[in-house]
Amino acid sequence: MSCKFFQNTACEYFPCHFIGSTADFNCLFCYCPLYALGKRCGGQFTYLDNGVKDCSACDFPHRRENYDALVQRYGEILAVLQREDAQP
């Protein structure tokens, strides 16, 4: 068993994005940690008129093969959080 892949086929939203084959749909990053990077996340997103980031067209965190690439960016996510926490 690998900690790099998890699938919740009982989820009412499964699959929340279309990637071609549900056999490779990874639910591990259900809430994408790259969201916090804003425009620098690297995914397919748009901003809604109200300013909310819409990632519904992005499947990057749900592709089995992207686990390592996503985890490698945790340093960037940590830097964003540290900047946010440093603000009064």
ABEGO torsion letter per residue (X at the ends): XBAABBBBAABAAOBABBAGBAAABBAABABBAAAAAEAAAGBBBBBBAAGBBBAAABAAAABAAAAAAAAAAAAAAAAAAAAAAABX
